[in-house]
Amino acid sequence: MTEKIHRRPFRNFFIKKSLQFKVTFKIFVSVLVSALLTLAVLVLVYDWKSQHGSYYYMSNDIRQDLQLLELKSILGTILPPILAVELVGVSIAFIIGLISSRKIAVPIYKIEKWAHRLRNGKLNAQLAFRTEDRLDDLTSQCNGVTEFFRKTCLEIAEHSDAISYNPENAEFVKEHVAAIKKALDKMEL
């Protein structure tokens, strides 16, 4: 009976928490600083202009503006929408940071798991990613390394088994030892 593996993408969203936090934090802070600098420059420029009387909101009908006896500062008119847009931008940056940090963390996590399995002697470990074409070359290279070491170890095991079955025949042993040496010479130790 085969069990279907249920993925839990939201529960397992943070695979490598420290890495994901750093990436998200850097993206969030850079957008936040940019938004705050933009807002500060805008406020300073319009505040300076309003003190010198050159930037005020007026309609085309001056008599109507004078009847209202109220001139609105352009900063008071434009500041709330700019703040709203910047808040939306910072929120989007945070979401982009979360998503992009996961796109970085998942391949690193899988490569670490693959390397850990190799280190523990599991030479049948295969590295696989779902549909990330940009990692195809890396996947091929890593799986090629695994295959090379697996074949070399199998070749050495076959020759050592042959030696253990017939240890008395010196020429036979010498032949298999030479084959083992040849297999080991493929690697730089």
Backbone as numpy.savetxt, mean C-alpha at the origin, in Angstrom:
# Nx Ny Nz CAx CAy CAz Cx Cy Cz
-15.85 -32.67 1.57 -16.69 -31.50 1.57 -15.79 -30.26 1.57
-16.03 -29.41 0.63 -15.23 -28.18 0.57 -16.00 -27.06 1.23
-15.31 -26.34 2.07 -15.93 -25.20 2.74 -15.56 -23.93 2.00
-16.53 -23.10 1.83 -16.28 -21.84 1.18 -15.60 -20.91 2.19
-14.52 -20.31 1.75 -13.81 -19.38 2.62 -14.53 -18.04 2.57
-14.96 -17.59 3.72 -15.67 -16.32 3.80 -14.67 -15.22 4.08
-14.63 -14.26 3.17 -13.75 -13.12 3.37 -14.43 -12.10 4.26
-13.68 -11.45 5.07 -14.18 -10.39 5.93 -13.34 -9.14 5.69
-13.59 -8.44 4.58 -12.71 -7.32 4.23 -12.72 -6.19 5.24
-13.84 -5.93 5.90 -13.87 -4.82 6.85 -13.28 -5.22 8.19
-13.52 -6.45 8.61 -12.96 -6.90 9.88 -11.44 -7.02 9.78
-10.96 -7.44 8.63 -9.53 -7.62 8.43 -8.94 -6.47 7.62
-9.52 -5.29 7.74 -9.07 -4.17 6.92 -7.64 -3.75 7.27
-7.32 -3.79 8.55 -5.98 -3.38 8.99 -5.11 -4.61 9.19
-4.40 -4.99 8.13 -3.53 -6.15 8.17 -2.19 -5.79 8.80
-1.62 -4.71 8.36 -0.36 -4.20 8.90 -0.66 -2.80 9.44
-1.13 -2.77 10.66 -1.67 -1.54 11.24 -0.68 -0.38 11.24
0.56 -0.63 11.63 1.51 0.48 11.72 1.79 1.08 10.35
1.98 0.24 9.34 2.23 0.73 7.98 1.01 1.48 7.45
-0.16 0.90 7.63 -1.37 1.53 7.13 -1.63 2.86 7.84
-1.35 2.91 9.14 -1.54 4.15 9.87 -0.59 5.23 9.35
0.67 4.86 9.11 1.65 5.84 8.62 1.24 6.40 7.27
0.84 5.54 6.34 0.45 6.00 5.00 -0.78 6.88 5.08
-1.79 6.44 5.82 -3.02 7.22 5.96 -2.73 8.56 6.62
-1.93 8.54 7.65 -1.60 9.76 8.38 -0.86 10.75 7.49
0.09 10.27 6.69 0.85 11.17 5.81 -0.05 11.80 4.76
-0.93 11.02 4.17 -1.85 11.58 3.16 -2.80 12.58 3.81
-3.35 12.20 4.96 -4.30 13.05 5.66 -3.64 14.37 6.08
-2.47 14.30 6.65 -1.79 15.51 7.12 -1.40 16.41 5.96
-0.92 15.82 4.87 -0.53 16.67 3.73 -1.74 17.41 3.15
-2.87 16.75 3.04 -4.07 17.42 2.52 -4.59 18.43 3.54
-4.54 18.09 4.82 -5.01 19.01 5.86 -4.14 20.27 5.89
-2.84 20.11 5.83 -1.95 21.28 5.83 -2.20 22.13 4.59
-2.36 21.49 3.45 -2.65 22.23 2.22 -3.96 23.00 2.35
-4.98 22.37 2.89 -6.28 23.04 3.05 -6.18 24.20 4.03
-5.47 23.99 5.13 -5.33 25.06 6.12 -4.51 26.23 5.58
-3.47 25.94 4.83 -2.68 27.01 4.22 -3.52 27.81 3.22
-4.28 27.10 2.41 -5.16 27.77 1.44 -6.16 28.66 2.16
-6.76 28.13 3.20 -7.75 28.89 3.96 -7.10 30.09 4.64
-5.93 29.91 5.24 -5.25 31.01 5.92 -4.88 32.12 4.95
-4.35 31.76 3.80 -3.99 32.77 2.80 -5.24 33.50 2.32
-6.31 32.77 2.08 -7.55 33.40 1.63 -8.09 34.37 2.68
-8.10 33.94 3.93 -8.59 34.80 5.01 -7.72 36.04 5.14
-6.41 35.87 5.11 -5.51 37.03 5.24 -5.68 38.01 4.09
-5.75 37.51 2.87 -5.89 38.39 1.71 -7.21 39.14 1.77
-8.30 38.45 2.01 -9.60 39.12 2.02 -9.77 40.02 3.24
-9.16 39.64 4.36 -9.23 40.50 5.53 -8.46 41.79 5.27
-7.30 41.68 4.69 -6.50 42.86 4.37 -7.22 43.75 3.36
-7.80 43.10 2.36 -8.54 43.87 1.35 -9.78 44.52 1.95
-10.45 43.85 2.87 -11.66 44.43 3.46 -11.31 45.62 4.35
-10.15 45.60 4.99 -9.74 46.73 5.82 -9.40 47.94 4.96
-8.98 47.69 3.75 -8.64 48.79 2.85 -9.82 49.17 1.95
-10.93 48.48 2.12 -12.16 48.85 1.44 -12.23 48.48 -0.03
-11.48 47.52 -0.48 -11.51 47.24 -1.90 -12.26 45.97 -2.29
-12.62 45.11 -1.35 -13.32 43.87 -1.69 -14.61 43.78 -0.86
-15.69 44.28 -1.40 -16.97 44.16 -0.73 -17.99 43.66 -1.72
-18.96 42.95 -1.18 -20.03 42.43 -2.03 -21.06 43.52 -2.23
-21.36 43.81 -3.46 -22.41 44.76 -3.78 -23.14 44.26 -5.01
-24.39 44.56 -5.09 -25.14 44.20 -6.28 -24.88 45.24 -7.36
-25.49 45.10 -8.49 -25.31 46.08 -9.56 -26.08 47.38 -9.32
-27.05 47.31 -8.43 -27.87 48.48 -8.15 -27.36 49.14 -6.86
-26.64 50.23 -6.99 -26.03 50.90 -5.84 -27.10 51.49 -4.92
-28.21 52.00 -5.49 -29.27 52.58 -4.66 -29.86 51.54 -3.72
-30.03 50.32 -4.23 -30.58 49.24 -3.39 -29.61 48.90 -2.27
-28.32 48.88 -2.56 -27.32 48.60 -1.54 -27.29 49.69 -0.48
-27.42 50.91 -0.89 -27.41 52.00 0.07 -28.68 52.00 0.91
-29.82 51.57 0.33 -31.07 51.50 1.09 -30.96 50.43 2.18
-30.28 49.33 1.87 -30.14 48.28 2.87 -29.18 48.69 3.98
-28.32 49.66 3.70 -27.33 50.14 4.65 -26.49 49.00 5.24
-26.37 47.99 4.46 -25.60 46.85 4.96 -24.73 46.33 3.82
-23.45 46.42 3.98 -22.52 45.86 3.01 -21.92 44.60 3.64
-22.02 43.53 2.94 -21.49 42.28 3.48 -20.06 42.09 3.00
-19.23 41.65 3.87 -17.86 41.33 3.51 -17.86 40.07 2.64
-17.06 40.07 1.63 -16.99 38.89 0.76 -16.45 37.68 1.52
-15.63 37.95 2.52 -15.09 36.85 3.33 -16.21 36.13 4.08
-17.15 36.89 4.63 -18.28 36.28 5.32 -19.17 35.49 4.37
-19.19 35.87 3.12 -20.00 35.18 2.13 -19.31 33.92 1.61
-18.01 34.03 1.42 -17.30 32.94 0.76 -16.69 31.92 1.74
-16.47 32.34 2.99 -15.79 31.47 3.94 -16.56 30.18 4.27
-17.85 30.20 4.55 -18.55 28.94 4.87 -18.49 27.89 3.75
-18.73 28.26 2.47 -18.62 27.23 1.44 -17.18 26.70 1.29
-16.21 27.58 1.46 -14.82 27.12 1.36 -14.50 26.16 2.49
-14.93 26.47 3.69 -14.72 25.55 4.82 -15.40 24.20 4.56
-16.61 24.23 4.03 -17.32 22.98 3.74 -16.57 22.16 2.69
-16.09 22.82 1.64 -15.36 22.12 0.59 -14.06 21.55 1.14
-13.37 22.29 1.98 -12.12 21.80 2.55 -12.37 20.62 3.50
-13.45 20.67 4.26 -13.78 19.53 5.13 -14.08 18.28 4.29
-14.81 18.46 3.21 -15.08 17.34 2.31 -13.77 16.83 1.71
-12.90 17.74 1.31 -11.60 17.34 0.74 -10.74 16.57 1.73
-10.71 17.03 2.97 -9.93 16.34 4.00 -10.54 14.97 4.29
-11.85 14.87 4.30 -12.52 13.57 4.51 -12.21 12.61 3.37
-12.25 13.12 2.15 -11.92 12.28 1.00 -10.47 11.84 1.06
-9.58 12.74 1.48 -8.16 12.38 1.63 -7.98 11.28 2.66
-8.74 11.34 3.75 -8.65 10.29 4.76 -9.10 8.95 4.20
-10.18 8.95 3.45 -10.68 7.71 2.84 -9.68 7.18 1.82
-9.12 8.07 1.00 -8.11 7.66 0.02 -6.89 7.09 0.75
-6.51 7.71 1.85 -5.39 7.20 2.64 -5.65 5.79 3.16
-6.85 5.55 3.65 -7.19 4.21 4.13 -7.13 3.18 3.01
-7.72 3.52 1.88 -7.77 2.57 0.77 -6.38 2.32 0.19
-5.62 3.38 -0.02 -4.29 3.20 -0.60 -3.35 2.50 0.37
-3.51 2.73 1.67 -2.65 2.04 2.63 -2.93 0.54 2.61
-4.17 0.17 2.41 -4.50 -1.26 2.31 -3.91 -1.85 1.03
-3.95 -1.09 -0.06 -3.38 -1.58 -1.33 -1.88 -1.82 -1.20
-1.22 -1.12 -0.30 0.20 -1.32 -0.06 0.42 -2.44 0.94
-0.39 -2.48 1.98 -0.17 -3.42 3.08 -0.46 -4.87 2.71
-1.47 -5.12 1.90 -1.84 -6.50 1.56 -0.71 -7.23 0.83
-0.12 -6.65 -0.23 0.99 -7.36 -0.88 2.19 -7.58 0.05
2.49 -6.59 0.89 3.61 -6.75 1.82 3.31 -7.89 2.79
2.09 -7.95 3.29 1.70 -9.00 4.21 1.81 -10.38 3.55
1.34 -10.49 2.31 1.41 -11.78 1.61 2.85 -12.20 1.34
3.69 -11.24 0.98 5.11 -11.56 0.75 5.77 -11.98 2.05
5.45 -11.34 3.16 6.00 -11.74 4.45 5.56 -13.15 4.83
4.28 -13.47 4.60 3.80 -14.83 4.89 4.52 -15.86 4.03
4.71 -15.54 2.74 5.40 -16.44 1.81 6.84 -16.65 2.27
7.54 -15.58 2.64 8.93 -15.68 3.09 9.02 -16.46 4.40
8.05 -16.27 5.28 8.03 -17.01 6.55 7.87 -18.51 6.30
7.00 -18.86 5.38 6.81 -20.28 5.05 8.08 -20.86 4.45
8.76 -20.10 3.60 10.03 -20.58 3.03 11.08 -20.77 4.12
11.17 -19.81 5.02 12.13 -19.89 6.11 11.89 -21.11 6.98
10.65 -21.52 7.09 10.31 -22.70 7.88 10.41 -24.00 7.08
10.96 -23.92 5.86 11.22 -25.12 5.09 10.08 -25.59 4.21
9.06 -24.82 4.06 7.93 -25.22 3.21 8.21 -24.74 1.79
8.89 -25.58 1.02 9.30 -25.20 -0.32 8.18 -25.33 -1.35
7.00 -25.68 -0.90 5.86 -25.70 -1.82 5.04 -24.40 -1.70
5.56 -23.42 -0.97 4.87 -22.15 -0.78 4.78 -21.41 -2.11
3.60 -20.95 -2.43 3.38 -20.19 -3.65 2.87 -18.80 -3.28
3.38 -17.82 -3.96 2.93 -16.45 -3.77 1.87 -16.16 -4.82
0.73 -15.66 -4.39 -0.35 -15.37 -5.34 -1.10 -14.12 -4.89
-1.43 -13.31 -5.87 -2.27 -12.14 -5.65 -3.49 -12.30 -6.53
-4.57 -11.65 -6.13 -5.81 -11.84 -6.87 -5.73 -11.33 -8.30
-5.89 -10.08 -8.51 -5.93 -9.57 -9.88 -4.99 -8.40 -10.08
-3.96 -8.34 -9.29 -3.06 -7.19 -9.38 -1.98 -7.47 -10.42
-2.22 -6.99 -11.63 -1.30 -7.22 -12.74 0.06 -6.60 -12.51
0.11 -5.52 -11.73 1.39 -4.87 -11.52 2.33 -5.72 -10.66
1.82 -6.75 -10.05 2.65 -7.63 -9.23 2.94 -8.97 -9.90
2.55 -9.12 -11.16 2.77 -10.39 -11.86 4.24 -10.74 -11.96
5.10 -9.77 -12.29 6.53 -10.04 -12.42 7.12 -10.46 -11.08
6.75 -9.77 -10.01 7.24 -10.13 -8.68 6.77 -11.53 -8.30
5.52 -11.82 -8.57 4.97 -13.14 -8.26 5.72 -14.22 -9.02
5.96 -14.00 -10.30 6.69 -14.98 -11.11 8.10 -15.19 -10.58
8.77 -14.11 -10.24 10.15 -14.22 -9.73 10.18 -14.96 -8.39
9.28 -14.62 -7.50 9.26 -15.28 -6.18 8.92 -16.76 -6.31
7.93 -17.08 -7.12 7.57 -18.48 -7.32 8.68 -19.23 -8.05
9.43 -18.54 -8.92 10.58 -19.14 -9.58 11.67 -19.49 -8.59
11.89 -18.62 -7.61 12.88 -18.90 -6.56 12.47 -20.14 -5.78
11.21 -20.19 -5.40 10.71 -21.35 -4.66 10.89 -22.62 -5.47
10.55 -22.57 -6.74 10.66 -23.75 -7.61 12.11 -24.19 -7.77
13.02 -23.23 -7.90 14.45 -23.56 -8.03 14.94 -24.31 -6.80
14.65 -23.78 -5.63 15.12 -24.43 -4.40 14.41 -25.76 -4.17
13.15 -25.84 -4.52 12.43 -27.11 -4.36 13.04 -28.18 -5.26
13.31 -27.85 -6.53 13.91 -28.83 -7.45 15.31 -29.22 -7.01
16.08 -28.24 -6.55 17.45 -28.53 -6.09 17.42 -29.45 -4.88
16.53 -29.17 -3.94 16.43 -30.01 -2.74 15.93 -31.41 -3.09
14.99 -31.52 -4.03 14.52 -32.84 -4.46 15.64 -33.63 -5.13
16.43 -32.94 -5.94 17.56 -33.60 -6.62 18.58 -34.10 -5.60
18.89 -33.27 -4.63 19.83 -33.68 -3.58 19.26 -34.83 -2.77
17.98 -34.78 -2.46 17.33 -35.86 -1.69 17.36 -37.17 -2.46
17.11 -37.13 -3.77 17.15 -38.35 -4.58 18.54 -38.98 -4.56
19.56 -38.14 -4.71 20.93 -38.67 -4.72 21.35 -39.19 -3.34
20.93 -38.52 -2.29 21.29 -38.99 -0.95 20.54 -40.29 -0.63
19.30 -40.42 -1.11 18.58 -41.69 -0.93 19.27 -42.81 -1.68
19.73 -42.51 -2.89 20.43 -43.53 -3.67 21.71 -43.96 -2.96
22.42 -43.02 -2.37 23.64 -43.36 -1.63 23.31 -44.21 -0.42
22.23 -43.89 0.27 21.87 -44.65 1.48 21.45 -46.08 1.15
20.92 -46.33 -0.05 20.53 -47.68 -0.44 21.73 -48.53 -0.85
22.77 -47.92 -1.33 23.93 -48.67 -1.80 25.22 -47.98 -1.36
25.51 -47.95 -0.05 26.68 -47.22 0.43 28.01 -47.96 0.21
27.97 -49.25 -0.09 29.19 -50.03 -0.23 29.89 -49.82 -1.57
29.15 -49.49 -2.59 29.71 -49.32 -3.93 30.34 -47.92 -4.01
31.68 -47.87 -3.97 32.41 -46.60 -3.92 32.20 -45.77 -5.18
32.20 -46.43 -6.34 32.01 -45.70 -7.60 30.60 -45.10 -7.67
29.62 -45.86 -7.22 28.22 -45.41 -7.21 28.07 -44.21 -6.27
28.67 -44.30 -5.09 28.61 -43.21 -4.11 29.31 -41.96 -4.68
30.46 -42.19 -5.30 31.23 -41.08 -5.87 30.42 -40.36 -6.96
29.72 -41.13 -7.76 28.90 -40.57 -8.84 27.77 -39.69 -8.28
27.11 -40.18 -7.24 26.00 -39.43 -6.65 26.50 -38.23 -5.84
27.64 -38.35 -5.21 28.22 -37.21 -4.49 28.57 -36.11 -5.49
29.10 -36.49 -6.66 29.41 -35.51 -7.71 28.13 -34.83 -8.19
27.04 -35.59 -8.31 25.76 -35.00 -8.72 25.24 -34.04 -7.66
25.41 -34.39 -6.40 24.99 -33.50 -5.31 25.83 -32.22 -5.34
27.12 -32.38 -5.54 28.02 -31.21 -5.61 27.62 -30.31 -6.79
27.27 -30.92 -7.92 26.85 -30.15 -9.10 25.56 -29.36 -8.79
24.64 -30.01 -8.07 23.38 -29.34 -7.70 23.68 -28.16 -6.75
24.63 -28.37 -5.84 24.97 -27.30 -4.90 25.76 -26.18 -5.55
26.49 -26.52 -6.61 27.27 -25.49 -7.31 26.39 -24.51 -8.07
25.15 -24.84 -8.27 24.22 -23.91 -8.92 23.95 -22.70 -8.03
24.20 -22.87 -6.74 23.94 -21.80 -5.77 25.26 -21.19 -5.30
25.22 -19.91 -5.05 26.38 -19.26 -4.46 26.19 -19.28 -2.95
27.07 -19.95 -2.28 26.97 -20.07 -0.82 27.90 -19.13 -0.12
